[in-house]
Amino acid sequence: MKETPLSNCERRFLLRAIEEKKRLDGRQTYDYRNIKISFGTDYGCCVVELGKTRVLGQVSCELVSPKLNRATEGILFFNLELSQMAAPAFEPGRQSDLLVKLNRLLERCLRNSKCIDTESLCVVAGEKVWQIRVDLHLLNHDGNIIDAASIAAIVALCHFRRPDVSVQGDEVTLYTPEERDPVPLSIHHLPICVSFAFFQQGTYLLVDPNEREERVMDGLLVIAMNKHREICTIQSSGGIMLLKDQVLRCSKIAGVKVLEITELIQKALENDQKVRKEGGKFGFAESIASQRITAFKMEKAPIDTSDVEEKAEEIIAEAEPPSEVVSNPVLWTPGTAQIGEGLENSWGDLEDSAKEEEDVDGTDGAVILGSTKMDTGVEVSNIGSQDAPIVLSDSEEEEMIILEPDKNPKKIRTQTISAKQEKAPSKKPVKKRKKKRAAN
Amino acid sequence: MEGAMLADAKIRTESGTESGPRVSGCSLRHFACEQNLLSRPDGSASFLQGDTSVLAGVYGPAEVKVSKEIFNKATLEVILRPKIGLPGVAEKSRERLIRNTCEAVVLGTLHPRTSITVVLQVVSDAGSLLACCLNASCMALVDAGVPMRALFCGVTCALNSDGTLVLDPTAKQEKEARAVLTFALDSVERKLLMSTTKGLYSDAELQQCLAAAQAASQHVFHFYRESLQRRYSKS
């Protein structure tokens, strides 16, 4: 499905509103939308909501052999998916420009900033290292995917626990969660992306643009920063020229926003850990707002299955016994087998009937031929002379000549001619009328 | 990966006494559903069965690609996305099962030459995933207002090696089971729309599972009804 195009008046309206320092959702220029972080029952699973934009993050790990040039470092892998659920324009299984751009930016933000200690992921140098895979699924697209995705990725990484391993000599032992508590990843800092949208060639600036604003913006500046105000990556896209002051101002704003978001992330992580420790209920079921009218919960429902056996017996007793026609397979030739009687080929019947029809025609022709047999020799020249009017007219005889198989063209020709001769008195006026109509 | 195992361990501690005497003590895990939680799709629903959770989004009836257009009915498409990695053969097979079930109840003839797309995202898998996918897609179709002949629900049964029957099994119970059977049932006649099975079982056991699934479906449809009643209530 294609994206609905933005109409000119809608575009003008949005730009006018931005000029007047107003946003459609009632935010101020530097305001972020509400961020909500919820965790699943598994470790390393979280859903981040940035306004209506929603991203699901899941971290998984695997023991693999390391890259040859990095024998002592674990591998980090990021994969953001734009599911069709997020917006109808996203096609499944296609690497769009947007997707490539977002994935690259995420890698730069999280891998190249070295926020995860990859050396701690090494088990046996040159042989076994952990590969950490971060899967991010966009569930709903309402603008600013990159901020939501970067938050989801770092939250999932912070929440994740990998199984403990021990090395004794050459032996690597992997412990299940029951044997030893899984260990968290060592994370140096939390880089977070903050997006700035520019309008009217950089005159106006908005933080955290929503989908509508993204569609009318001229350029986008993404700054990834951690709470120590260290810039991890910076990217300007859309082809706008920014002044030095503008970039500095943006980095100042980003510093404030990143601090707020980091606090929120830490609070959410602490909350989840507390609940898990105390043995309370956790997971997505708890994060559904039960006061919402669209949400509904049902407690565990016991089901009475005492009569199931009787019911099943009843049905089986009532059912007709299966017909027992299991004949031995018939071997026609080596490598083939047939089970059962098999049905007659209906295709053969069709051919037969067609043949029969032909035969009928043939006999008909023959009968007529019999009467005009003597004429054929004389008629041959006649055919040529009669052909011209036949071609011109749209009579049925003409079509017949074309459609008949080549088997017996002569026969049929003579047949049609003879038929014509027979019908000639009755048909001629009709033909004339037809011609007249054509002329008219 | 080990997170899932941990989740299982937790479930086992809270519902470890499920393998009681033969065909008794069956129960459905707690259910939760939230509709209309995504803004972009025409209809959406998140369905939770215990710790299994699936998110569904429905687009439709909408524009269809010319190559997929069917002249006398709507083109139904189901996309199932796994949580980790790319969709594989298992997802394709589930997609097909769900699509066939939906096609049996959706009145596609009312919207010829359009497309109805159901996108499913696995949020967490702790057993009975296909049943949860079916329930989520039904609730999302209802939310989108797609005309349907009947509602449908999915119920999974597991048969243990000693012949006990477990309804709505967890991932661990599914793993230990001798056979796992999943049925889709319609709400009007409680008849079978789809069934898929894995493992060995006798014909008597199949009928038992089916009867149990029918009993369980009543609870699920009751849940649907109450959830929709709450949604369309005035207060």
Interface residues (C-beta under 8 A of the other chain):
Chain A: M1 K2 G40 T41 D42 Y43 G44 C45 V47 K52 R54 L56 Q58 S60 C61 E81 S83 Q84 M85 A86 A87 P88 P92 R133 D135 H137 L139 N140 H141 D142 R161 R162 P163 T176 P177 E178 P182 G283 F284 A285 I288 R292 I293 T294 A295 F296 K297 M298 E299 K300 A301 P302 I303 D304 T305 S306 D307 V308 E309 K311 A312 E313 I315 I316
Chain B: M1 E2 G3 A4 M5 L6 A7 A9 K10 V23 S24 G25 C26 S27 L28 R29 H30 F31 A32 C33 E34 Q35 N36 L37 L38 S39 R40 P41 S44 S46 L48 D51 S53 L55 G57 Y59 A62 E63 I79 R81 K83 I84 G85 S115 T117 V119 Q121 V123 S124 A126 L165 L167 D203 A204 E205 Q207 Q208 L210 A211 A212 A215 A216 H219 F223 E226 S227 R230 R231 S233
